[in-house]
Amino acid sequence: MHLPAILPWGAAEGFSKQMLLVLLSVVFIAVFFVLAARKQQLVPGKLQFAGEAAYGFVRNGIAKDIIGGRDFIKYVPLLFSLFFFILVNNIYGAIPVFQLPTFSHVGGAYVLAGLVYVTWIAIGIKKNGLRYFKLATVPSGVPWYILPIVIPIEIISNFVVRPVTHSLRLFATMLAGHLIVMIAGSGIEYLIMQENFLLKGTSLLVLAGAIAMYMLEALIMVLQAYVFTLLTAIYIEGALHADSH
Amino acid sequence: MHQLIISAAAEGDVNPLIPNGWEMLVVFVGFAILFFIVVKYVVPMFEKTFAERAEAIEGGIAKAEKAQAEASAALEEYKQQLTDARTEANRIREEARAEGAQILADLKEKAAAESARITAQAHAQIESERQAAVVSLRSEVGTLATTLAGRIVGESLDDDARASRVVDRFLADLESQNAGAAK
């Protein structure tokens, strides 16, 4: 039920199961969407329809709704890639053979949040010039005597805490879910080994709990992919319209 | 499996917040490849279909609007024709009515003329008959009067020449009296 790690958890070097899954996810997503988009017809078939629904979800449900305007389409590729990359990598945790949400290893979450961080700051500077940092940290309509408190808070919340929470939210939910499912699994295994019949029986309770947690975890996997992408769109929108915030 | 966790926990010093550099590299490269494919193939293909579909739908709408406009134009034309036809029919009816009235008037006139002619003819006939009656009466009354006067006088007045002279004189007196009365 659980592929052995190619190298043990925490191994500093070597090719691990986590890396294999990341690369596989790229293949899955690319193959699915290229196949779905390859033979484009005005009246779509089943595969094309599924692809379009998935693409339209990110395009219209996230990019258009949050960023809006005429040039939201520029940011659709980034949001689309982020959403499906995270979604597939999270869902691994709910699929019996893979059984590892790859973002339960913190590195990937750092990389993606870092990319997003660089992206929205670059967008802000490109759109507003260096004035962007003033716009992003000095809120308008605040009395001058509060500014000394507000400005440091804005700097910390926007430029320091934001990328950290962005990455850790994803990583922590995945790790916690993974741990809970794993602990429940080992708990069942441990209880069922016991001589005492009653103790053996309690493994059923743990199993019921584990199934419920598994369902919750599956929900959170999808939800976190959505949240991560949604926050990315909100950050980009904030950078684009810094002067009106 | 719990041995796995226990062994992992036993290592202890592994902080889950410290990333593995190789894993970061793999995620970065994997995401870059995916992003490239999405930018290069997936988004353009989907956007193309979306645009084509929007165009097809808008084209269909335009076509439908054109057909609608044509249909209403034709309807307008038919209505116009119908109105024209009605006007024409009314005109013809009016004409017929006028013509009928004209014919009737002509006939009436003709009948009146005819009746006048008949009346005149009758008058003439009556006049000539009266004239004939007057002539015959005159001779008859003369004869009767002569016979009567002969009987009374006892003298034959059979001598025609004399008798008619007497009668003529009498009548001439009568007429001159009448004429005097009439004056």
Interface residues (C-beta under 8 A of the other chain):
Chain A: H2 P8 W9 G10 A11 A12 E13 G14 F15 S16 Q18 M19 V22 L23 S25 V26 I29 A30 F33 V34 A37 R38 Q40 Q41 L42 P44 G51 E52 Y55 R59 I73 V76 P77 L78 F80 S81 F84 F85 T102 H105 V106 G107 G108 Y110 V111 L112 L115 L168 L175 M182 I183 G185 S186 G187 E189 Y190
Chain B: M1 H2 L4 I5 A8 E11 V14 P16 L17 I18 P19 N20 G21 W22 E23 M24 V26 V27 F28 G30 F31 I33 L34 F35 I37 V38 V39 Y41 V42 V43 M45 F46 E47 K48 T49 E52 R53 A56
